[in-house]
Structure formats: C-alpha cells, structure tokens
Amino acid sequence: MPDHATVGGYPIIACVITADLHVLGQLQPGDTVRFSVIERADALHHLRHRQQALAQRITGWFPTRAGT
C-alpha cells in the first residue's frame, strides 16, 4: 500500500501482493500473518486469476440494454 516513502526512512521487510489484499483486509486483531517469497511473474499470475474469477462471478448481474 502507498503508506511509505520509496526512498530513505525505514526498510520495507515485506509486501502483500495485490491478489491477496482481500485476505489481509478480513483479518481480525491478533490473527497471524505469514509471508513467503514469490516472484513478480507469479504474483501477476495470481492477480489475473483473481480478476478472472471475480469477472465470472458478476457475469449476468448487469444486463445490457439492446440498442444502447
């Protein structure tokens, strides 16, 4: 998240990939978080998979009107 400077200051020890932000947002106080190393290409793959899954869930919820 954009809550830290890109230069100077304190070291960044870990980041949450975009595809997993929804999981982080559901944690309760005191829940355990475990980080693991992931390649950028794998993180992008997980994000595309998550976006496709969400797109499939909303298909048909918003019908389009013919002629518009």
mmCIF file as Biopython writes it, N, C-alpha, C and O atoms, coordinates in Angstrom:
data_model
#
loop_
_atom_site.group_PDB
_atom_site.id
_atom_site.type_symbol
_atom_site.label_atom_id
_atom_site.label_alt_id
_atom_site.label_comp_id
_atom_site.label_asym_id
_atom_site.label_entity_id
_atom_site.label_seq_id
_atom_site.pdbx_PDB_ins_code
_atom_site.Cartn_x
_atom_site.Cartn_y
_atom_site.Cartn_z
_atom_site.occupancy
_atom_site.B_iso_or_equiv
_atom_site.auth_seq_id
_atom_site.auth_asym_id
_atom_site.pdbx_PDB_model_num
ATOM 1   N N  . MET A ? 1  ? 0.843   -1.173  0.000   1.0 0.0 1  A 1 
ATOM 2   C CA . MET A ? 1  ? 0.000   0.000   0.000   1.0 0.0 1  A 1 
ATOM 3   C C  . MET A ? 1  ? 0.898   1.250   0.000   1.0 0.0 1  A 1 
ATOM 4   O O  . MET A ? 1  ? 2.062   1.167   0.391   1.0 0.0 1  A 1 
ATOM 5   N N  . PRO A ? 2  ? 0.377   2.381   -0.426  1.0 0.0 2  A 1 
ATOM 6   C CA . PRO A ? 2  ? 1.202   3.584   -0.542  1.0 0.0 2  A 1 
ATOM 7   C C  . PRO A ? 2  ? 1.355   4.341   0.776   1.0 0.0 2  A 1 
ATOM 8   O O  . PRO A ? 2  ? 1.145   5.553   0.824   1.0 0.0 2  A 1 
ATOM 9   N N  . ASP A ? 3  ? 1.718   3.637   1.836   1.0 0.0 3  A 1 
ATOM 10  C CA . ASP A ? 3  ? 1.849   4.307   3.122   1.0 0.0 3  A 1 
ATOM 11  C C  . ASP A ? 3  ? 3.298   4.466   3.560   1.0 0.0 3  A 1 
ATOM 12  O O  . ASP A ? 3  ? 3.570   4.685   4.740   1.0 0.0 3  A 1 
ATOM 13  N N  . HIS A ? 4  ? 4.228   4.358   2.619   1.0 0.0 4  A 1 
ATOM 14  C CA . HIS A ? 4  ? 5.630   4.529   2.963   1.0 0.0 4  A 1 
ATOM 15  C C  . HIS A ? 4  ? 6.355   5.199   1.807   1.0 0.0 4  A 1 
ATOM 16  O O  . HIS A ? 4  ? 5.944   5.113   0.650   1.0 0.0 4  A 1 
ATOM 17  N N  . ALA A ? 5  ? 7.436   5.863   2.153   1.0 0.0 5  A 1 
ATOM 18  C CA . ALA A ? 5  ? 8.224   6.538   1.122   1.0 0.0 5  A 1 
ATOM 19  C C  . ALA A ? 5  ? 8.999   5.509   0.300   1.0 0.0 5  A 1 
ATOM 20  O O  . ALA A ? 5  ? 9.281   4.408   0.774   1.0 0.0 5  A 1 
ATOM 21  N N  . THR A ? 6  ? 9.335   5.874   -0.926  1.0 0.0 6  A 1 
ATOM 22  C CA . THR A ? 6  ? 10.075  4.953   -1.789  1.0 0.0 6  A 1 
ATOM 23  C C  . THR A ? 6  ? 11.577  5.064   -1.577  1.0 0.0 6  A 1 
ATOM 24  O O  . THR A ? 6  ? 12.326  4.188   -2.010  1.0 0.0 6  A 1 
ATOM 25  N N  . VAL A ? 7  ? 12.025  6.111   -0.928  1.0 0.0 7  A 1 
ATOM 26  C CA . VAL A ? 7  ? 13.455  6.272   -0.655  1.0 0.0 7  A 1 
ATOM 27  C C  . VAL A ? 7  ? 13.639  6.697   0.800   1.0 0.0 7  A 1 
ATOM 28  O O  . VAL A ? 7  ? 12.811  7.412   1.364   1.0 0.0 7  A 1 
ATOM 29  N N  . GLY A ? 8  ? 14.737  6.244   1.393   1.0 0.0 8  A 1 
ATOM 30  C CA . GLY A ? 8  ? 15.066  6.656   2.746   1.0 0.0 8  A 1 
ATOM 31  C C  . GLY A ? 8  ? 14.107  6.111   3.777   1.0 0.0 8  A 1 
ATOM 32  O O  . GLY A ? 8  ? 13.217  5.320   3.466   1.0 0.0 8  A 1 
ATOM 33  N N  . GLY A ? 9  ? 14.299  6.540   4.995   1.0 0.0 9  A 1 
ATOM 34  C CA . GLY A ? 9  ? 13.394  6.127   6.052   1.0 0.0 9  A 1 
ATOM 35  C C  . GLY A ? 9  ? 13.694  4.734   6.557   1.0 0.0 9  A 1 
ATOM 36  O O  . GLY A ? 9  ? 14.853  4.402   6.805   1.0 0.0 9  A 1 
ATOM 37  N N  . TYR A ? 10 ? 12.692  3.929   6.711   1.0 0.0 10 A 1 
ATOM 38  C CA . TYR A ? 10 ? 12.831  2.604   7.283   1.0 0.0 10 A 1 
ATOM 39  C C  . TYR A ? 10 ? 12.825  1.533   6.199   1.0 0.0 10 A 1 
ATOM 40  O O  . TYR A ? 10 ? 12.270  1.750   5.122   1.0 0.0 10 A 1 
ATOM 41  N N  . PRO A ? 11 ? 13.437  0.374   6.470   1.0 0.0 11 A 1 
ATOM 42  C CA . PRO A ? 11 ? 13.446  -0.697  5.470   1.0 0.0 11 A 1 
ATOM 43  C C  . PRO A ? 11 ? 12.070  -1.357  5.349   1.0 0.0 11 A 1 
ATOM 44  O O  . PRO A ? 11 ? 11.347  -1.486  6.337   1.0 0.0 11 A 1 
ATOM 45  N N  . ILE A ? 12 ? 11.725  -1.764  4.157   1.0 0.0 12 A 1 
ATOM 46  C CA . ILE A ? 12 ? 10.477  -2.481  3.908   1.0 0.0 12 A 1 
ATOM 47  C C  . ILE A ? 12 ? 10.810  -3.964  3.957   1.0 0.0 12 A 1 
ATOM 48  O O  . ILE A ? 12 ? 11.560  -4.456  3.114   1.0 0.0 12 A 1 
ATOM 49  N N  . ILE A ? 13 ? 10.261  -4.685  4.934   1.0 0.0 13 A 1 
ATOM 50  C CA . ILE A ? 13 ? 10.622  -6.081  5.099   1.0 0.0 13 A 1 
ATOM 51  C C  . ILE A ? 13 ? 9.703   -7.039  4.345   1.0 0.0 13 A 1 
ATOM 52  O O  . ILE A ? 13 ? 10.071  -8.188  4.101   1.0 0.0 13 A 1 
ATOM 53  N N  . ALA A ? 14 ? 8.508   -6.570  3.976   1.0 0.0 14 A 1 
ATOM 54  C CA . ALA A ? 14 ? 7.580   -7.446  3.264   1.0 0.0 14 A 1 
ATOM 55  C C  . ALA A ? 14 ? 6.483   -6.609  2.607   1.0 0.0 14 A 1 
ATOM 56  O O  . ALA A ? 14 ? 6.206   -5.487  3.032   1.0 0.0 14 A 1 
ATOM 57  N N  . CYS A ? 15 ? 5.874   -7.161  1.582   1.0 0.0 15 A 1 
ATOM 58  C CA . CYS A ? 15 ? 4.733   -6.543  0.902   1.0 0.0 15 A 1 
ATOM 59  C C  . CYS A ? 15 ? 3.688   -7.617  0.647   1.0 0.0 15 A 1 
ATOM 60  O O  . CYS A ? 15 ? 4.018   -8.793  0.497   1.0 0.0 15 A 1 
ATOM 61  N N  . VAL A ? 16 ? 2.456   -7.215  0.600   1.0 0.0 16 A 1 
ATOM 62  C CA . VAL A ? 16 ? 1.358   -8.124  0.275   1.0 0.0 16 A 1 
ATOM 63  C C  . VAL A ? 16 ? 1.027   -7.928  -1.194  1.0 0.0 16 A 1 
ATOM 64  O O  . VAL A ? 16 ? 0.845   -6.798  -1.648  1.0 0.0 16 A 1 
ATOM 65  N N  . ILE A ? 17 ? 0.949   -9.037  -1.950  1.0 0.0 17 A 1 
ATOM 66  C CA . ILE A ? 17 ? 0.610   -8.916  -3.371  1.0 0.0 17 A 1 
ATOM 67  C C  . ILE A ? 17 ? -0.847  -8.476  -3.502  1.0 0.0 17 A 1 
ATOM 68  O O  . ILE A ? 17 ? -1.681  -8.773  -2.647  1.0 0.0 17 A 1 
ATOM 69  N N  . THR A ? 18 ? -1.131  -7.772  -4.574  1.0 0.0 18 A 1 
ATOM 70  C CA . THR A ? 18 ? -2.468  -7.227  -4.801  1.0 0.0 18 A 1 
ATOM 71  C C  . THR A ? 18 ? -3.543  -8.306  -4.751  1.0 0.0 18 A 1 
ATOM 72  O O  . THR A ? 18 ? -4.637  -8.074  -4.237  1.0 0.0 18 A 1 
ATOM 73  N N  . ALA A ? 19 ? -3.229  -9.486  -5.287  1.0 0.0 19 A 1 
ATOM 74  C CA . ALA A ? 19 ? -4.216  -10.571 -5.321  1.0 0.0 19 A 1 
ATOM 75  C C  . ALA A ? 19 ? -4.620  -11.034 -3.924  1.0 0.0 19 A 1 
ATOM 76  O O  . ALA A ? 19 ? -5.674  -11.650 -3.770  1.0 0.0 19 A 1 
ATOM 77  N N  . ASP A ? 20 ? -3.815  -10.756 -2.906  1.0 0.0 20 A 1 
ATOM 78  C CA . ASP A ? 20 ? -4.114  -11.205 -1.549  1.0 0.0 20 A 1 
ATOM 79  C C  . ASP A ? 20 ? -4.579  -10.097 -0.612  1.0 0.0 20 A 1 
ATOM 80  O O  . ASP A ? 20 ? -4.787  -10.350 0.575   1.0 0.0 20 A 1 
ATOM 81  N N  . LEU A ? 21 ? -4.746  -8.888  -1.110  1.0 0.0 21 A 1 
ATOM 82  C CA . LEU A ? 21 ? -5.172  -7.790  -0.237  1.0 0.0 21 A 1 
ATOM 83  C C  . LEU A ? 21 ? -6.533  -8.052  0.401   1.0 0.0 21 A 1 
ATOM 84  O O  . LEU A ? 21 ? -6.781  -7.639  1.534   1.0 0.0 21 A 1 
ATOM 85  N N  . HIS A ? 22 ? -7.417  -8.740  -0.327  1.0 0.0 22 A 1 
ATOM 86  C CA . HIS A ? 22 ? -8.734  -9.029  0.232   1.0 0.0 22 A 1 
ATOM 87  C C  . HIS A ? 22 ? -8.629  -9.940  1.453   1.0 0.0 22 A 1 
ATOM 88  O O  . HIS A ? 22 ? -9.427  -9.826  2.383   1.0 0.0 22 A 1 
ATOM 89  N N  . VAL A ? 23 ? -7.656  -10.837 1.454   1.0 0.0 23 A 1 
ATOM 90  C CA . VAL A ? 23 ? -7.450  -11.727 2.596   1.0 0.0 23 A 1 
ATOM 91  C C  . VAL A ? 23 ? -6.942  -10.917 3.786   1.0 0.0 23 A 1 
ATOM 92  O O  . VAL A ? 23 ? -7.423  -11.081 4.907   1.0 0.0 23 A 1 
ATOM 93  N N  . LEU A ? 24 ? -5.983  -10.055 3.540   1.0 0.0 24 A 1 
ATOM 94  C CA . LEU A ? 24 ? -5.423  -9.222  4.601   1.0 0.0 24 A 1 
ATOM 95  C C  . LEU A ? 24 ? -6.500  -8.334  5.220   1.0 0.0 24 A 1 
ATOM 96  O O  . LEU A ? 24 ? -6.502  -8.107  6.430   1.0 0.0 24 A 1 
ATOM 97  N N  . GLY A ? 25 ? -7.403  -7.839  4.403   1.0 0.0 25 A 1 
ATOM 98  C CA . GLY A ? 25 ? -8.463  -6.968  4.889   1.0 0.0 25 A 1 
ATOM 99  C C  . GLY A ? 25 ? -9.488  -7.664  5.760   1.0 0.0 25 A 1 
ATOM 100 O O  . GLY A ? 25 ? -10.245 -6.995  6.463   1.0 0.0 25 A 1 
ATOM 101 N N  . GLN A ? 26 ? -9.535  -8.980  5.735   1.0 0.0 26 A 1 
ATOM 102 C CA . GLN A ? 26 ? -10.502 -9.741  6.533   1.0 0.0 26 A 1 
ATOM 103 C C  . GLN A ? 26 ? -9.932  -10.242 7.855   1.0 0.0 26 A 1 
ATOM 104 O O  . GLN A ? 26 ? -10.654 -10.851 8.645   1.0 0.0 26 A 1 
ATOM 105 N N  . LEU A ? 27 ? -8.641  -9.994  8.110   1.0 0.0 27 A 1 
ATOM 106 C CA . LEU A ? 27 ? -8.025  -10.479 9.341   1.0 0.0 27 A 1 
ATOM 107 C C  . LEU A ? 27 ? -8.555  -9.728  10.556  1.0 0.0 27 A 1 
ATOM 108 O O  . LEU A ? 27 ? -8.901  -8.548  10.483  1.0 0.0 27 A 1 
ATOM 109 N N  . GLN A ? 28 ? -8.607  -10.433 11.653  1.0 0.0 28 A 1 
ATOM 110 C CA . GLN A ? 28 ? -9.026  -9.859  12.923  1.0 0.0 28 A 1 
ATOM 111 C C  . GLN A ? 28 ? -7.784  -9.506  13.739  1.0 0.0 28 A 1 
ATOM 112 O O  . GLN A ? 28 ? -6.715  -10.065 13.497  1.0 0.0 28 A 1 
ATOM 113 N N  . PRO A ? 29 ? -7.905  -8.596  14.694  1.0 0.0 29 A 1 
ATOM 114 C CA . PRO A ? 29 ? -6.768  -8.308  15.567  1.0 0.0 29 A 1 
ATOM 115 C C  . PRO A ? 29 ? -6.283  -9.591  16.244  1.0 0.0 29 A 1 
ATOM 116 O O  . PRO A ? 29 ? -7.077  -10.368 16.776  1.0 0.0 29 A 1 
ATOM 117 N N  . GLY A ? 30 ? -4.980  -9.794  16.214  1.0 0.0 30 A 1 
ATOM 118 C CA . GLY A ? 30 ? -4.397  -10.990 16.822  1.0 0.0 30 A 1 
ATOM 119 C C  . GLY A ? 30 ? -4.203  -12.143 15.856  1.0 0.0 30 A 1 
ATOM 120 O O  . GLY A ? 30 ? -3.526  -13.115 16.193  1.0 0.0 30 A 1 
ATOM 121 N N  . ASP A ? 31 ? -4.781  -12.064 14.657  1.0 0.0 31 A 1 
ATOM 122 C CA . ASP A ? 31 ? -4.578  -13.114 13.664  1.0 0.0 31 A 1 
ATOM 123 C C  . ASP A ? 31 ? -3.114  -13.141 13.233  1.0 0.0 31 A 1 
ATOM 124 O O  . ASP A ? 31 ? -2.431  -12.117 13.249  1.0 0.0 31 A 1 
ATOM 125 N N  . THR A ? 32 ? -2.649  -14.310 12.852  1.0 0.0 32 A 1 
ATOM 126 C CA . THR A ? 32 ? -1.269  -14.487 12.420  1.0 0.0 32 A 1 
ATOM 127 C C  . THR A ? 32 ? -1.159  -14.258 10.919  1.0 0.0 32 A 1 
ATOM 128 O O  . THR A ? 32 ? -2.006  -14.707 10.147  1.0 0.0 32 A 1 
ATOM 129 N N  . VAL A ? 33 ? -0.108  -13.554 10.516  1.0 0.0 33 A 1 
ATOM 130 C CA . VAL A ? 33 ? 0.185   -13.318 9.101   1.0 0.0 33 A 1 
ATOM 131 C C  . VAL A ? 33 ? 1.534   -13.956 8.806   1.0 0.0 33 A 1 
ATOM 132 O O  . VAL A ? 33 ? 2.506   -13.730 9.526   1.0 0.0 33 A 1 
ATOM 133 N N  . ARG A ? 34 ? 1.590   -14.753 7.746   1.0 0.0 34 A 1 
ATOM 134 C CA . ARG A ? 34 ? 2.842   -15.382 7.351   1.0 0.0 34 A 1 
ATOM 135 C C  . ARG A ? 34 ? 3.160   -14.979 5.927   1.0 0.0 34 A 1 
ATOM 136 O O  . ARG A ? 34 ? 2.324   -15.133 5.037   1.0 0.0 34 A 1 
ATOM 137 N N  . PHE A ? 35 ? 4.346   -14.471 5.703   1.0 0.0 35 A 1 
ATOM 138 C CA . PHE A ? 35 ? 4.781   -14.057 4.381   1.0 0.0 35 A 1 
ATOM 139 C C  . PHE A ? 35 ? 5.650   -15.130 3.761   1.0 0.0 35 A 1 
ATOM 140 O O  . PHE A ? 35 ? 6.326   -15.878 4.468   1.0 0.0 35 A 1 
ATOM 141 N N  . SER A ? 36 ? 5.632   -15.207 2.439   1.0 0.0 36 A 1 
ATOM 142 C CA . SER A ? 36 ? 6.533   -16.105 1.719   1.0 0.0 36 A 1 
ATOM 143 C C  . SER A ? 36 ? 7.032   -15.380 0.478   1.0 0.0 36 A 1 
ATOM 144 O O  . SER A ? 36 ? 6.394   -14.450 -0.017  1.0 0.0 36 A 1 
ATOM 145 N N  . VAL A ? 37 ? 8.167   -15.815 -0.009  1.0 0.0 37 A 1 
ATOM 146 C CA . VAL A ? 37 ? 8.771   -15.201 -1.190  1.0 0.0 37 A 1 
ATOM 147 C C  . VAL A ? 37 ? 8.002   -15.649 -2.428  1.0 0.0 37 A 1 
ATOM 148 O O  . VAL A ? 37 ? 7.666   -16.824 -2.574  1.0 0.0 37 A 1 
ATOM 149 N N  . ILE A ? 38 ? 7.730   -14.699 -3.313  1.0 0.0 38 A 1 
ATOM 150 C CA . ILE A ? 38 ? 7.035   -15.008 -4.559  1.0 0.0 38 A 1 
ATOM 151 C C  . ILE A ? 38 ? 7.644   -14.146 -5.659  1.0 0.0 38 A 1 
ATOM 152 O O  . ILE A ? 38 ? 7.961   -12.976 -5.441  1.0 0.0 38 A 1 
ATOM 153 N N  . GLU A ? 39 ? 7.800   -14.724 -6.817  1.0 0.0 39 A 1 
ATOM 154 C CA . GLU A ? 39 ? 8.328   -13.991 -7.968  1.0 0.0 39 A 1 
ATOM 155 C C  . GLU A ? 39 ? 7.258   -13.041 -8.508  1.0 0.0 39 A 1 
ATOM 156 O O  . GLU A ? 39 ? 6.063   -13.292 -8.355  1.0 0.0 39 A 1 
ATOM 157 N N  . ARG A ? 40 ? 7.690   -11.964 -9.130  1.0 0.0 40 A 1 
ATOM 158 C CA . ARG A ? 40 ? 6.754   -10.986 -9.690  1.0 0.0 40 A 1 
ATOM 159 C C  . ARG A ? 40 ? 5.818   -11.632 -10.714 1.0 0.0 40 A 1 
ATOM 160 O O  . ARG A ? 40 ? 4.622   -11.342 -10.731 1.0 0.0 40 A 1 
ATOM 161 N N  . ALA A ? 41 ? 6.356   -12.501 -11.561 1.0 0.0 41 A 1 
ATOM 162 C CA . ALA A ? 41 ? 5.528   -13.167 -12.570 1.0 0.0 41 A 1 
ATOM 163 C C  . ALA A ? 41 ? 4.432   -14.010 -11.924 1.0 0.0 41 A 1 
ATOM 164 O O  . ALA A ? 41 ? 3.307   -14.054 -12.422 1.0 0.0 41 A 1 
ATOM 165 N N  . ASP A ? 42 ? 4.755   -14.675 -10.821 1.0 0.0 42 A 1 
ATOM 166 C CA . ASP A ? 42 ? 3.751   -15.475 -10.114 1.0 0.0 42 A 1 
ATOM 167 C C  . ASP A ? 42 ? 2.702   -14.582 -9.464  1.0 0.0 42 A 1 
ATOM 168 O O  . ASP A ? 42 ? 1.518   -14.921 -9.455  1.0 0.0 42 A 1 
ATOM 169 N N  . ALA A ? 43 ? 3.125   -13.446 -8.922  1.0 0.0 43 A 1 
ATOM 170 C CA . ALA A ? 43 ? 2.179   -12.508 -8.319  1.0 0.0 43 A 1 
ATOM 171 C C  . ALA A ? 43 ? 1.203   -11.981 -9.375  1.0 0.0 43 A 1 
ATOM 172 O O  . ALA A ? 43 ? 0.006   -11.858 -9.116  1.0 0.0 43 A 1 
ATOM 173 N N  . LEU A ? 44 ? 1.723   -11.673 -10.560 1.0 0.0 44 A 1 
ATOM 174 C CA . LEU A ? 44 ? 0.852   -11.206 -11.643 1.0 0.0 44 A 1 
ATOM 175 C C  . LEU A ? 44 ? -0.107  -12.301 -12.100 1.0 0.0 44 A 1 
ATOM 176 O O  . LEU A ? 44 ? -1.261  -12.025 -12.427 1.0 0.0 44 A 1 
ATOM 177 N N  . HIS A ? 45 ? 0.373   -13.543 -12.122 1.0 0.0 45 A 1 
ATOM 178 C CA . HIS A ? 45 ? -0.484  -14.676 -12.490 1.0 0.0 45 A 1 
ATOM 179 C C  . HIS A ? 45 ? -1.633  -14.804 -11.483 1.0 0.0 45 A 1 
ATOM 180 O O  . HIS A ? 45 ? -2.785  -14.987 -11.876 1.0 0.0 45 A 1 
ATOM 181 N N  . HIS A ? 46 ? -1.321  -14.710 -10.200 1.0 0.0 46 A 1 
ATOM 182 C CA . HIS A ? 46 ? -2.361  -14.796 -9.172  1.0 0.0 46 A 1 
ATOM 183 C C  . HIS A ? 46 ? -3.365  -13.653 -9.307  1.0 0.0 46 A 1 
ATOM 184 O O  . HIS A ? 46 ? -4.565  -13.852 -9.119  1.0 0.0 46 A 1 
ATOM 185 N N  . LEU A ? 47 ? -2.877  -12.462 -9.630  1.0 0.0 47 A 1 
ATOM 186 C CA . LEU A ? 47 ? -3.767  -11.318 -9.807  1.0 0.0 47 A 1 
ATOM 187 C C  . LEU A ? 47 ? -4.700  -11.539 -10.996 1.0 0.0 47 A 1 
ATOM 188 O O  . LEU A ? 47 ? -5.901  -11.295 -10.887 1.0 0.0 47 A 1 
ATOM 189 N N  . ARG A ? 48 ? -4.163  -11.997 -12.131 1.0 0.0 48 A 1 
ATOM 190 C CA . ARG A ? 48 ? -5.017  -12.271 -13.301 1.0 0.0 48 A 1 
ATOM 191 C C  . ARG A ? 48 ? -6.059  -13.336 -12.987 1.0 0.0 48 A 1 
ATOM 192 O O  . ARG A ? 48 ? -7.219  -13.213 -13.382 1.0 0.0 48 A 1 
ATOM 193 N N  . HIS A ? 49 ? -5.643  -14.385 -12.273 1.0 0.0 49 A 1 
ATOM 194 C CA . HIS A ? 49 ? -6.573  -15.457 -11.904 1.0 0.0 49 A 1 
ATOM 195 C C  . HIS A ? 49 ? -7.685  -14.903 -11.004 1.0 0.0 49 A 1 
ATOM 196 O O  . HIS A ? 49 ? -8.853  -15.247 -11.183 1.0 0.0 49 A 1 
ATOM 197 N N  . ARG A ? 50 ? -7.330  -14.061 -10.052 1.0 0.0 50 A 1 
ATOM 198 C CA . ARG A ? 50 ? -8.324  -13.463 -9.140  1.0 0.0 50 A 1 
ATOM 199 C C  . ARG A ? 50 ? -9.294  -12.565 -9.913  1.0 0.0 50 A 1 
ATOM 200 O O  . ARG A ? 50 ? -10.502 -12.603 -9.680  1.0 0.0 50 A 1 
ATOM 201 N N  . GLN A ? 51 ? -8.757  -11.756 -10.834 1.0 0.0 51 A 1 
ATOM 202 C CA . GLN A ? 51 ? -9.604  -10.881 -11.633 1.0 0.0 51 A 1 
ATOM 203 C C  . GLN A ? 51 ? -10.557 -11.687 -12.502 1.0 0.0 51 A 1 
ATOM 204 O O  . GLN A ? 51 ? -11.725 -11.321 -12.635 1.0 0.0 51 A 1 
ATOM 205 N N  . GLN A ? 52 ? -10.084 -12.773 -13.095 1.0 0.0 52 A 1 
ATOM 206 C CA . GLN A ? 52 ? -10.950 -13.618 -13.922 1.0 0.0 52 A 1 
ATOM 207 C C  . GLN A ? 52 ? -12.037 -14.268 -13.082 1.0 0.0 52 A 1 
ATOM 208 O O  . GLN A ? 52 ? -13.189 -14.347 -13.510 1.0 0.0 52 A 1 
ATOM 209 N N  . ALA A ? 53 ? -11.683 -14.730 -11.894 1.0 0.0 53 A 1 
ATOM 210 C CA . ALA A ? 53 ? -12.672 -15.351 -11.014 1.0 0.0 53 A 1 
ATOM 211 C C  . ALA A ? 53 ? -13.752 -14.348 -10.625 1.0 0.0 53 A 1 
ATOM 212 O O  . ALA A ? 53 ? -14.935 -14.686 -10.610 1.0 0.0 53 A 1 
ATOM 213 N N  . LEU A ? 54 ? -13.355 -13.121 -10.310 1.0 0.0 54 A 1 
ATOM 214 C CA . LEU A ? 54 ? -14.337 -12.092 -9.964  1.0 0.0 54 A 1 
ATOM 215 C C  . LEU A ? 54 ? -15.211 -11.731 -11.153 1.0 0.0 54 A 1 
ATOM 216 O O  . LEU A ? 54 ? -16.417 -11.533 -11.003 1.0 0.0 54 A 1 
ATOM 217 N N  . ALA A ? 55 ? -14.603 -11.643 -12.345 1.0 0.0 55 A 1 
ATOM 218 C CA . ALA A ? 55 ? -15.369 -11.314 -13.552 1.0 0.0 55 A 1 
ATOM 219 C C  . ALA A ? 55 ? -16.408 -12.388 -13.838 1.0 0.0 55 A 1 
ATOM 220 O O  . ALA A ? 55 ? -17.516 -12.067 -14.268 1.0 0.0 55 A 1 
ATOM 221 N N  . GLN A ? 56 ? -16.081 -13.637 -13.615 1.0 0.0 56 A 1 
ATOM 222 C CA . GLN A ? 56 ? -17.037 -14.725 -13.846 1.0 0.0 56 A 1 
ATOM 223 C C  . GLN A ? 56 ? -18.189 -14.677 -12.857 1.0 0.0 56 A 1 
ATOM 224 O O  . GLN A ? 56 ? -19.313 -15.051 -13.190 1.0 0.0 56 A 1 
ATOM 225 N N  . ARG A ? 57 ? -17.915 -14.222 -11.653 1.0 0.0 57 A 1 
ATOM 226 C CA . ARG A ? 57 ? -18.970 -14.163 -10.640 1.0 0.0 57 A 1 
ATOM 227 C C  . ARG A ? 57 ? -19.995 -13.090 -10.939 1.0 0.0 57 A 1 
ATOM 228 O O  . ARG A ? 57 ? -21.163 -13.246 -10.583 1.0 0.0 57 A 1 
ATOM 229 N N  . ILE A ? 58 ? -19.593 -12.004 -11.582 1.0 0.0 58 A 1 
ATOM 230 C CA . ILE A ? 58 ? -20.553 -10.928 -11.819 1.0 0.0 58 A 1 
ATOM 231 C C  . ILE A ? 58 ? -21.173 -10.979 -13.207 1.0 0.0 58 A 1 
ATOM 232 O O  . ILE A ? 58 ? -22.046 -10.169 -13.515 1.0 0.0 58 A 1 
ATOM 233 N N  . THR A ? 59 ? -20.746 -11.908 -14.050 1.0 0.0 59 A 1 
ATOM 234 C CA . THR A ? 59 ? -21.329 -12.024 -15.372 1.0 0.0 59 A 1 
ATOM 235 C C  . THR A ? 59 ? -22.830 -12.266 -15.244 1.0 0.0 59 A 1 
ATOM 236 O O  . THR A ? 59 ? -23.255 -13.170 -14.525 1.0 0.0 59 A 1 
ATOM 237 N N  . GLY A ? 60 ? -23.613 -11.481 -15.923 1.0 0.0 60 A 1 
ATOM 238 C CA . GLY A ? 60 ? -25.062 -11.643 -15.874 1.0 0.0 60 A 1 
ATOM 239 C C  . GLY A ? 60 ? -25.744 -10.795 -14.822 1.0 0.0 60 A 1 
ATOM 240 O O  . GLY A ? 60 ? -26.968 -10.669 -14.846 1.0 0.0 60 A 1 
ATOM 241 N N  . TRP A ? 61 ? -25.009 -10.220 -13.915 1.0 0.0 61 A 1 
ATOM 242 C CA . TRP A ? 61 ? -25.611 -9.389  -12.876 1.0 0.0 61 A 1 
ATOM 243 C C  . TRP A ? 61 ? -26.035 -8.046  -13.422 1.0 0.0 61 A 1 
ATOM 244 O O  . TRP A ? 61 ? -26.976 -7.435  -12.914 1.0 0.0 61 A 1 
ATOM 245 N N  . PHE A ? 62 ? -25.348 -7.576  -14.459 1.0 0.0 62 A 1 
ATOM 246 C CA . PHE A ? 62 ? -25.616 -6.266  -15.011 1.0 0.0 62 A 1 
ATOM 247 C C  . PHE A ? 62 ? -25.971 -6.401  -16.485 1.0 0.0 62 A 1 
ATOM 248 O O  . PHE A ? 62 ? -25.122 -6.160  -17.344 1.0 0.0 62 A 1 
ATOM 249 N N  . PRO A ? 63 ? -27.199 -6.779  -16.793 1.0 0.0 63 A 1 
ATOM 250 C CA . PRO A ? 63 ? -27.564 -6.957  -18.201 1.0 0.0 63 A 1 
ATOM 251 C C  . PRO A ? 63 ? -27.501 -5.631  -18.964 1.0 0.0 63 A 1 
ATOM 252 O O  . PRO A ? 63 ? -27.851 -4.573  -18.441 1.0 0.0 63 A 1 
ATOM 253 N N  . THR A ? 64 ? -27.055 -5.721  -20.183 1.0 0.0 64 A 1 
ATOM 254 C CA . THR A ? 64 ? -27.018 -4.520  -21.021 1.0 0.0 64 A 1 
ATOM 255 C C  . THR A ? 64 ? -28.330 -4.392  -21.770 1.0 0.0 64 A 1 
ATOM 256 O O  . THR A ? 64 ? -29.008 -5.382  -22.045 1.0 0.0 64 A 1 
ATOM 257 N N  . ARG A ? 65 ? -28.676 -3.150  -22.097 1.0 0.0 65 A 1 
ATOM 258 C CA . ARG A ? 65 ? -29.885 -2.913  -22.866 1.0 0.0 65 A 1 
ATOM 259 C C  . ARG A ? 65 ? -29.538 -2.917  -24.344 1.0 0.0 65 A 1 
ATOM 260 O O  . ARG A ? 65 ? -28.535 -2.335  -24.758 1.0 0.0 65 A 1 
ATOM 261 N N  . ALA A ? 66 ? -30.356 -3.564  -25.121 1.0 0.0 66 A 1 
ATOM 262 C CA . ALA A ? 66 ? -30.131 -3.605  -26.572 1.0 0.0 66 A 1 
ATOM 263 C C  . ALA A ? 66 ? -30.308 -2.210  -27.157 1.0 0.0 66 A 1 
ATOM 264 O O  . ALA A ? 66 ? -31.214 -1.471  -26.771 1.0 0.0 66 A 1 
ATOM 265 N N  . GLY A ? 67 ? -29.431 -1.861  -28.091 1.0 0.0 67 A 1 
ATOM 266 C CA . GLY A ? 67 ? -29.552 -0.590  -28.788 1.0 0.0 67 A 1 
ATOM 267 C C  . GLY A ? 67 ? -28.899 0.579   -28.085 1.0 0.0 67 A 1 
ATOM 268 O O  . GLY A ? 67 ? -29.037 1.718   -28.531 1.0 0.0 67 A 1 
ATOM 269 N N  . THR A ? 68 ? -28.181 0.324   -26.983 1.0 0.0 68 A 1 
ATOM 270 C CA . THR A ? 68 ? -27.503 1.435   -26.312 1.0 0.0 68 A 1 
ATOM 271 C C  . THR A ? 68 ? -26.017 1.330   -26.458 1.0 0.0 68 A 1 
ATOM 272 O O  . THR A ? 68 ? -25.286 2.183   -25.954 1.0 0.0 68 A 1 
#
